[in-house]
């Protein structure tokens, strides 16, 4: 463990290397990996403001009225390559260095681990367990560093809840490390509610501070109710035996969860389109192949192997996407 003066010395080296010594405005992807990355960055750089863009990677690159662009972003591809900030990310598809103005710190692991590995020496030891939130959120708990398991064995405990079934008392139990992400992601699915998840995550001293937070538990129940409604009303279409298209409508950002659950249940690559928000999410082994075809046909959707997402343009709709997918031949 570094002493205080050594940490300060390391920070000065970081400030010199990355060309910034503070963050005026930090942009985070509104999910567990993005928020964890952002929380870690605030322990490295003094940060004046944090926000989650309404659309993935989109913000003005020059001030528009009182809206100023971020100077740092994490877990996103900046939509405009002329943005001049600093990005931390793991998504493929960034322009080559000579075709963008922003600096990029990239890794082939979730962004929370990219930031963790880059700045571990100056991230407080008592905060490092939070990398598990980002890694589990991105479906890669096997990447949780050995030192985190050792420093926070609480992650390996089982969270147990009693309930009655057919008049008999029984118990459900689930590993803590797999339980800490769902409430964070649930809060992010409710419009304009990401900051609640961010605050809880940043202030948490132990994993229990997350899984027992009353506001996050209430968010989970709200999302659970909405997901149940959408599932009851669902009529997904199998475009092919290997590709499912699910069109739904909700104010909540639940398309990611529905795509994951559908693919997990059927082992069929699934694209979910939320007609109310025009957001899309896809899960499955053929996600990259479908993404490539959709982008070639004017539908903007990006991601990484097995996971992708995007937003339809104002003049696009789910039926048009369906007609495009009908032309995809393998």
C-alpha positions as CSV (number, residue, x, y, z in Angstrom):
1,X,0.0,0.0,0.0
2,X,1.4,3.4,-1.0
3,X,1.8,6.1,1.6
4,X,-0.1,9.4,1.2
5,X,2.9,11.3,-0.3
6,X,3.5,8.4,-2.8
7,X,-0.2,8.5,-3.9
8,X,0.1,12.2,-4.4
9,X,3.3,11.8,-6.4
10,X,1.5,9.1,-8.6
11,X,-1.4,11.4,-9.2
12,X,0.9,14.2,-10.4
13,X,2.4,11.7,-12.9
14,X,-1.1,10.7,-14.0
15,X,-2.0,14.4,-14.5
16,X,1.0,14.9,-16.6
17,X,0.6,11.8,-18.7
18,X,-3.1,12.4,-19.5
19,X,-3.0,16.2,-19.8
20,X,-5.6,16.9,-17.2
21,X,-5.6,17.4,-13.4
22,X,-9.4,17.6,-12.9
23,X,-12.6,16.8,-14.7
24,X,-15.1,19.6,-15.3
25,X,-17.8,17.3,-16.7
26,X,-17.7,13.5,-16.8
27,X,-20.0,11.5,-19.1
28,X,-20.8,7.9,-18.1
29,X,-22.8,5.1,-19.8
30,X,-25.9,4.5,-17.7
31,X,-25.2,1.0,-16.6
32,X,-23.2,-0.8,-13.9
33,X,-20.0,-0.9,-15.9
34,X,-20.3,2.8,-16.9
35,X,-21.1,4.1,-13.4
36,X,-18.4,2.0,-11.8
37,X,-15.9,3.4,-14.2
38,X,-17.1,6.9,-13.5
39,X,-16.9,6.4,-9.7
40,X,-13.3,5.2,-10.0
41,X,-12.4,8.3,-12.1
42,X,-13.7,10.6,-9.4
43,X,-11.2,9.1,-6.9
44,X,-8.4,9.9,-9.3
45,X,-9.5,13.3,-10.6
46,X,-11.4,16.0,-8.7
47,X,-14.7,16.1,-10.6
48,X,-17.1,19.0,-10.8
49,X,-20.0,17.2,-12.5
50,X,-21.2,13.8,-13.7
51,X,-24.0,13.0,-16.2
52,X,-25.3,10.1,-18.3
53,X,-26.1,11.2,-21.9
54,X,-29.6,10.4,-23.1
55,X,-28.1,8.7,-26.1
56,X,-25.0,6.6,-26.1
57,X,-22.0,8.8,-26.8
58,X,-23.9,11.8,-28.0
59,X,-23.3,15.3,-26.7
60,X,-22.4,18.7,-28.2
61,X,-18.7,19.1,-28.9
62,X,-18.9,22.9,-28.3
63,X,-20.9,24.7,-25.6
64,X,-24.6,25.2,-26.5
65,X,-26.1,27.8,-24.2
66,X,-25.5,26.5,-20.7
67,X,-24.8,22.9,-21.9
68,X,-21.1,22.3,-22.0
69,X,-19.5,19.2,-23.5
70,X,-17.8,16.7,-21.2
71,X,-14.1,16.6,-21.0
72,X,-13.9,12.9,-20.1
73,X,-16.2,10.0,-20.9
74,X,-16.2,6.3,-19.9
75,X,-17.8,3.2,-21.4
76,X,-18.9,4.9,-24.6
77,X,-17.8,5.6,-28.1
78,X,-18.1,9.4,-28.7
79,X,-20.5,9.9,-31.6
80,X,-18.6,12.8,-33.0
81,X,-14.9,12.0,-33.6
82,X,-14.1,15.7,-33.5
83,X,-14.7,15.8,-29.7
84,X,-11.4,16.7,-28.0
85,X,-11.8,15.0,-24.6
86,X,-10.4,11.8,-23.0
87,X,-12.3,8.5,-23.4
88,X,-12.0,5.3,-21.4
89,X,-13.7,2.4,-23.1
90,X,-13.8,-1.2,-24.2
91,X,-16.2,-1.1,-27.1
92,X,-14.8,-1.9,-30.6
93,X,-15.5,0.6,-33.4
94,X,-13.5,3.7,-32.3
95,X,-12.0,5.6,-35.3
96,X,-8.3,5.2,-35.8
97,X,-6.1,7.7,-33.9
98,X,-5.5,9.8,-37.1
99,X,-9.3,10.0,-37.7
100,X,-10.4,11.3,-34.3
101,X,-9.5,14.2,-32.0
102,X,-10.2,12.6,-28.7
103,X,-7.6,10.6,-26.7
104,X,-8.5,7.0,-26.0
105,X,-7.6,4.5,-23.2
106,X,-9.0,1.2,-24.5
107,X,-8.9,-2.4,-23.3
108,X,-10.4,-5.7,-24.2
109,X,-12.1,-6.0,-20.8
110,X,-15.1,-4.1,-19.3
111,X,-14.3,-0.4,-18.8
112,X,-14.5,-0.6,-15.1
113,X,-11.5,-3.0,-15.2
114,X,-9.7,-0.7,-17.7
115,X,-10.0,2.2,-15.3
116,X,-9.2,0.0,-12.3
117,X,-6.0,-1.4,-13.9
118,X,-4.9,2.1,-15.2
119,X,-5.3,3.9,-11.9
120,X,-5.3,1.1,-9.2
121,X,-2.4,2.6,-7.2
122,X,-4.4,5.8,-6.5
123,X,-7.9,4.3,-6.1
124,X,-8.5,4.0,-2.3
125,X,-8.0,0.3,-1.2
126,X,-11.4,0.3,0.5
127,X,-13.1,1.3,-2.8
128,X,-11.5,-1.3,-5.1
129,X,-14.1,-4.0,-4.4
130,X,-16.5,-2.0,-6.5
131,X,-14.8,-3.2,-9.7
132,X,-16.9,-6.3,-9.1
133,X,-20.1,-4.3,-9.7
134,X,-18.9,-3.3,-13.2
135,X,-17.6,-6.7,-14.1
136,X,-20.7,-8.6,-13.0
137,X,-22.8,-6.0,-14.8
138,X,-21.0,-6.7,-18.0
139,X,-21.3,-10.5,-17.5
140,X,-17.7,-11.2,-16.7
141,X,-17.4,-12.0,-13.0
142,X,-14.5,-14.3,-13.8
143,X,-12.4,-11.1,-14.3
144,X,-12.7,-9.9,-10.7
145,X,-9.1,-9.5,-9.6
146,X,-7.7,-12.0,-7.1
147,X,-6.8,-9.1,-4.8
148,X,-10.4,-8.1,-4.6
149,X,-11.6,-11.5,-3.6
150,X,-8.9,-11.5,-0.9
151,X,-9.5,-8.0,0.4
152,X,-13.4,-8.3,0.3
153,X,-14.3,-11.9,1.2
154,X,-17.8,-10.5,1.8
155,X,-18.3,-10.9,-1.9
156,X,-18.3,-14.6,-1.5
157,X,-21.0,-14.7,1.2
158,X,-24.5,-15.8,0.3
159,X,-27.4,-13.3,0.8
160,X,-30.3,-15.3,2.2
161,X,-34.0,-14.4,2.4
162,X,-36.8,-16.4,4.0
163,X,-40.2,-16.9,2.3
164,X,-43.2,-19.1,2.6
165,X,-44.1,-21.7,0.0
166,X,-47.2,-23.9,0.4
167,X,-47.2,-22.9,4.1
168,X,-43.6,-24.0,4.7
169,X,-40.8,-21.7,5.5
170,X,-37.9,-21.9,3.0
171,X,-34.9,-19.8,2.1
172,X,-33.4,-18.4,-1.1
173,X,-29.7,-17.6,-1.2
174,X,-27.5,-16.0,-3.8
175,X,-23.8,-15.0,-3.8
176,X,-23.2,-11.4,-2.8
177,X,-21.0,-10.7,-5.8
178,X,-23.8,-11.7,-8.2
179,X,-26.3,-9.7,-6.2
180,X,-24.7,-6.2,-6.2
181,X,-25.4,-5.3,-9.8
182,X,-29.1,-5.8,-10.3
183,X,-30.2,-2.9,-8.1
184,X,-27.7,-0.5,-9.8
185,X,-28.9,-1.5,-13.2
186,X,-32.6,-1.3,-12.2
187,X,-32.3,2.3,-11.0
188,X,-30.6,3.2,-14.4
189,X,-33.6,1.8,-16.3
190,X,-36.0,4.3,-14.8
191,X,-35.9,7.6,-16.7
192,X,-33.7,10.3,-15.2
193,X,-32.9,8.0,-12.2
194,X,-29.3,7.0,-12.9
195,X,-28.0,9.5,-10.3
196,X,-29.6,7.6,-7.5
197,X,-27.6,4.5,-8.5
198,X,-24.4,6.6,-8.9
199,X,-24.7,8.1,-5.4
200,X,-25.4,4.8,-3.7
201,X,-22.4,3.2,-5.5
202,X,-20.0,6.0,-4.7
203,X,-21.0,6.2,-1.0
204,X,-21.2,2.4,-0.4
205,X,-18.7,1.1,2.1
206,X,-19.6,-2.6,1.7
207,X,-21.6,-4.6,-0.8
208,X,-24.5,-4.8,1.7
209,X,-24.9,-1.0,1.4
210,X,-26.0,-1.6,-2.2
211,X,-28.1,-4.7,-2.0
212,X,-30.0,-3.4,1.1
213,X,-30.5,0.2,-0.1
214,X,-34.2,0.9,0.2
215,X,-34.4,3.3,-2.8
216,X,-32.6,0.8,-5.0
217,X,-34.9,-2.0,-3.8
218,X,-37.9,0.1,-4.7
219,X,-36.5,0.7,-8.1
220,X,-36.0,-3.0,-8.6
221,X,-39.7,-3.6,-7.8
222,X,-40.8,-0.9,-10.2
223,X,-38.7,-2.4,-13.0
224,X,-39.9,-5.9,-12.2
225,X,-43.5,-4.8,-12.4
226,X,-42.9,-3.1,-15.8
227,X,-41.0,-6.0,-17.2
228,X,-43.9,-8.4,-16.2
229,X,-46.4,-6.1,-18.0
230,X,-44.3,-6.0,-21.2
231,X,-43.8,-9.8,-21.2
232,X,-47.6,-10.3,-20.8
233,X,-48.2,-8.2,-23.9
234,X,-45.3,-9.5,-25.9
235,X,-45.5,-11.0,-29.4
236,X,-41.8,-11.5,-30.6
237,X,-41.2,-12.6,-34.2
238,X,-38.7,-15.2,-35.3
239,X,-37.2,-13.5,-38.4
240,X,-35.2,-16.7,-38.8
241,X,-34.7,-19.8,-36.6
242,X,-31.5,-18.1,-35.3
243,X,-32.8,-14.5,-35.0
244,X,-35.7,-13.1,-32.9
245,X,-37.1,-9.6,-33.2
246,X,-39.1,-8.3,-30.1
247,X,-40.9,-5.0,-30.5
248,X,-42.2,-3.5,-27.2
249,X,-43.1,-0.1,-25.7
250,X,-42.1,1.3,-22.4
251,X,-40.7,4.5,-20.8
252,X,-38.3,2.3,-18.9
253,X,-35.0,1.2,-20.5
254,X,-35.7,-2.5,-20.1
255,X,-34.7,-3.6,-23.7
256,X,-31.3,-4.8,-22.5
257,X,-32.8,-7.0,-19.8
258,X,-35.4,-8.4,-22.2
259,X,-32.9,-9.2,-24.9
260,X,-30.7,-11.0,-22.4
261,X,-33.5,-13.0,-20.9
262,X,-34.9,-14.0,-24.3
263,X,-31.5,-15.1,-25.6
264,X,-30.8,-17.0,-22.3
265,X,-34.1,-18.8,-22.5
266,X,-34.1,-19.7,-26.2
267,X,-30.4,-19.5,-27.3
268,X,-31.6,-17.4,-30.2
269,X,-29.9,-14.1,-30.9
270,X,-32.6,-11.5,-29.9
271,X,-33.0,-7.9,-31.0
272,X,-35.4,-5.9,-28.8
273,X,-36.7,-2.5,-30.0
274,X,-38.5,-0.1,-27.6
275,X,-40.9,1.9,-29.8
276,X,-41.5,4.5,-27.2
277,X,-37.8,5.5,-26.8
278,X,-36.5,4.1,-30.1
279,X,-33.8,2.3,-28.2
280,X,-32.5,-1.1,-29.3
281,X,-30.6,-3.8,-27.6
282,X,-29.4,-7.2,-28.9
283,X,-27.9,-10.2,-27.2
284,X,-26.6,-13.4,-28.7
285,X,-23.7,-15.0,-30.5
286,X,-24.7,-13.5,-33.9
287,X,-25.1,-9.9,-32.5
288,X,-22.0,-8.7,-34.3
289,X,-23.0,-10.2,-37.6
290,X,-26.5,-8.6,-37.4
291,X,-25.0,-5.3,-36.3
292,X,-22.7,-5.2,-39.3
293,X,-25.7,-5.8,-41.7
294,X,-27.9,-3.2,-40.0
295,X,-25.2,-0.6,-40.1
296,X,-24.7,-1.3,-43.8
297,X,-28.4,-0.6,-44.2
298,X,-28.6,2.7,-42.3
299,X,-29.6,1.4,-38.8
300,X,-27.0,2.6,-36.3
301,X,-26.2,-0.1,-33.7
302,X,-22.9,-1.0,-32.1
303,X,-21.4,-3.0,-29.3
304,X,-19.1,-5.8,-28.5
305,X,-19.3,-9.6,-29.0
306,X,-22.6,-10.9,-27.8
307,X,-23.9,-7.4,-26.7
308,X,-25.0,-4.4,-28.7
309,X,-27.3,-1.5,-28.7
310,X,-28.4,1.7,-30.5
311,X,-31.1,4.2,-31.2
312,X,-33.3,4.4,-34.2
313,X,-33.5,7.7,-36.1
314,X,-36.6,9.8,-35.9
315,X,-37.8,8.6,-39.3
316,X,-37.1,4.9,-38.6
317,X,-39.3,2.3,-36.9
318,X,-39.3,-1.3,-35.9
319,X,-41.2,-2.5,-39.0
320,X,-38.5,-1.0,-41.2
321,X,-35.9,-2.9,-39.3
322,X,-37.9,-6.1,-39.7
323,X,-38.0,-5.6,-43.5
324,X,-34.2,-5.0,-43.5
325,X,-33.5,-8.1,-41.5
326,X,-35.6,-10.2,-43.9
327,X,-32.9,-9.4,-46.5
328,X,-30.1,-10.8,-44.3
329,X,-28.9,-14.1,-45.7
330,X,-26.4,-16.6,-44.3
